[in-house]
Amino acid sequence: MQIGFHLSVAKGFDWTLAEARRLGCEVVQIFVKNPRGWQERAYTDAQRESFARLRAAVPVYAHLSYLPNPARIDENSRNLEGMLHEASLCAELGIEWLIIHCGSREDTKRGMATVARAVNEVLERHDLTIVLENAAGQGNALGRTIDELGRIYEGIERQDRVLVCIDTAHIFEAGYDVRKRATWRRIVREVDRHLGPGKIGFFHFNDSKTDLGSAVDRHWHIGQGKIGLDTFRYLMNEERFAHLRGVMETPKMGGMDDKNMEVMRSLSSLVPRPPS
């Protein structure tokens, strides 16, 4: 398993590369624009050259910013325009993967169909892979269960360019007790059934500050939350996931990135002791 962090690009891609190297990242995830605003971004030649140095050193995954809601592209044109803009930035930089939350909508059925339409629009225009991330289930968030992700997937035309990202905090908060190995067997079976074999493509490694089934999305430091170390030890040593990559999105507090990486590295060197 190759692991890393979601890292800031606010100080420039050269800083991101230096930080990735300092932390020992084998993969990084970034936002390609300000995640809290609608304003579009334009890169300079110098910025593209700087990013090329980052991409040459480590695989880079992009994460869709906070504002576009794929489940409501029919209600507000900015939602689709925002997705397409970020996909175009990925294409410009040579980023192959764009991770997206599935958005939220009270009408679940219509919402899931709209997410599929949004993904179709992106994939029609850009040659990249969309990675659907599971949700904690807060409010009207879509993608809380593997079944919901599968129903979105059914409406996508280019399914060969779609994968799933499993966020450990979200799936725990959605009610899957990932502290048990049997739950991971269930997750793999459900993904195989609803999306197909080999569709787990990425991980977000986050402990949870809230309880099992809370539906409240709160990431916490590895081994210090409600999930605990054994789950991450299992994931770092499970052969079926060995070829995959994942990043931590743990809170940026003091030197905790260093600590979280140290903990994850220590787990990968141990004989697996997965939960029962």
N, C-alpha and C positions, 0 to 999 in steps of 0.2 A: 504494500500500500504506500503510495506517495502522498505525503501530507504537507500542508502549508497553512497559510492564513489568508483571510480577506485583508488586504492592505490598502492604505490610503494612497492616492496619486496626487494629493493636493500640493505636495512639494515638488512634483515632477517625477517622471518615470525613472530618472537616474537615482533619485532618492529611494523609490520603491524597490529598484533592483538592489541597492545597497542594503536596505532593510531585509529583503528576502534572503540575501546572502548571510547577513548577520544572524538571522534566526534559523538558518539551515533549511529554508523552504525548498521543497521539490515541486511545488505548484503554488500559484497565487490566484486570487480572485480579486477583481477590481470593479469599480463603477467607471464607466467611460465618460461620464459627465456628472455634474452636480446632482446628487440623488434627491435633493429636496426642492428642486425648481424645474420649471418647464422650459427655461431658456435653452436653446440649442447651443451646441459647442462646435467650434471649428478648430482643427489642429493645424499648427504651423509645420513647415518642413522639418524644423529642428525638433519639434515634439515627436513627429513620426520617426525620425532617426533615433531619438532617445528610446521610444517604445520598442523599436526593432532590436535594440540591445537587450532590453528586458525579455522580450519574446525569444531571443536566441539563447538566453540563459535558463529559462524556466517556462513550462507551459502556463498560459494565461487564460483564465475563464472570466467572462464578464457577467455581471449580475444586473438585471434590469433595475432601474432606479425606483424610488418609492411611489411616485405619483401615477404613472400609467396603470389603469385598471383594465386588464384584458377582458374582463367579464362585462364591460360596459362600453365597448367601442361603438355600439349602435346609439348610445345616448350622448356621447361627447366625443367629437372628432379628435380632440387632443390625445385621447387614450391611444388610438391607433397611430396617430402621427408621432407620438412620443416613442412608441415601440419601434416604428420604422426608422426614426432618426437614430436610435441607439443601435439598431441592427446595422445601419449604414456606417456608423462609426466603427463597429466591430469589423465590418468588411474592409473599411479603409485601413485599419490597423493590422488586419490579418488574424483577428481573433476568431477561432473556430466554433466556440461554444457560448451561448447566451442562456443563462439561468433565469427563469421567470417564476414569480409567484402567480397563481392562477386568478388572483383578484377576488372580489367579493360582490355578491348580489343576493337580494332576498329571494328572487325566483331562481332556485338552484338549477332547474332543468334548462331554463333559458340562458342562465349564466354560463353553464358548461358548454352549451352549443356555441355561445359567443366567444368563449376562450378558444375553442377549436377554430372558429373563423379567423380570429386574430392571428393565431399561429399560422394558418394557411396563407394569410396575407403576407406575413413576414417571410415565410419560406418560398413564396412565389417570386419574391424580389431579391432575396439574398441567399447565398450559398453558405449556410452555417447550420449548426445543430442547435435546436431548442431543447433545453433541459427543464422539465416541469418539476417544480419543487413542491413537496407536500406541505400542508399548512397545519398549524396548531388547532385551528377551528374557532378562533376568536371571532365573535360577531357572525357575519354572513360569509366568512372566508370559504373559498372553494378549494378542493383538493385535500380535505382533511383525512380521507380514507384512500386506500389504494383503489377501491372500487370507483370513487369519484374521479381519480386521475385516469383510470381506464375508460370511463365514459367520455371524458374530454378527448382522450387519445382516439377513440372510435371515430370522432368527427374530423380528424386530421388526415389530410390527403397524402402527404409525404411522411409516412410513419417511419421510414428508414432514416429520417433525420430528426428523430425525437427520442430522447432518453428521459430518465427520471433521476432526480436528486433526492436522496433520503436525508432529511434533517433530523438528527437524533432527538433534539429537544422538542421539535414540533410533533414528531410521531408519538413521543411519550406523552406530551400534553394533550394529544388527540385521543389518548386512551389505549395505545399499544404498549404493553409492559415490556419494553425492550431490555429490562434487567434479566429476562428469562430467555434462554437459548431457543426454547420452543416458539417464542414470539418471532424470532428472526426466521425460523423455518417457515412460519406462517406468512411473514412478509414476502419472502422469496416466492412461495407458492402463489400468493395473490398477484404479485407482479407478473409472474409467468402466465397466470391465467388471464389477467385483464389487459396486459400490454404485450406479453411475449417474453421468451427467454432472453437473457442478456440485456434487458432494458434498464437495469440499475446501472447508471453511468457515472454517478458522482455522489459524494457524501458531504454533508455539513456536520462536523463534529462539534456538538455543543452539549454541555450538561444543562439541566433545567433548574431554574430557581423555583418553579412551581410544581405542584403535585401531579401525579398520574391522572390524566383525564381532566385537568383543570381548564383546558381550552384557552389558557392565558400564555402568550408567547413571551417568555423571559429566559434568555440565554444566560448560562453561568459557566464558571471555570471548570475545567475537566476534573472530575472526581470530587468536586466540592458542592455539587448540587444533589438533586433527588435521584438522579440516575446512578451515579457512583462509578468507580473505576472498573469494575468487572466487565461492564458492557463494552467499554472502550478497549479493554484488554482483549476481549473476544474479537471485536472488529479488526483490530490490528493484526490478529493472528489467524483469522478465518481464511482458509485457502481459496474459497470461492470469491472472495473480495480482494485477493492479493494483487490483482492486475489493475485495480481501480485507483482513483485519486480522491482526496478530500481536503477541505480546508476548515479551519476553526474560525468561528465568528464570535468568539468570546469577548466580553467587555474589555475595552482598552483602558486598563487601570494600572498605573505604575509600570512595573516590570512583569506584568502577568503574561504577556505574550511569551517571554522567555520561560516562565514557569510552566505554562501550558505545553509548550513544545518539549520541554524537559520531561514532563509527565508522559506525554504521548510516546516519546522515544523510549522511555524506560519500559513501557508496556509492550512494545514490539519486540523487546529482547527476552521476554519471559515465555516460558512454556504456557500455552493457552489454558486458562482455567475458566471456561465459559460458564455462565449461570445455568442452572438446571432447568 
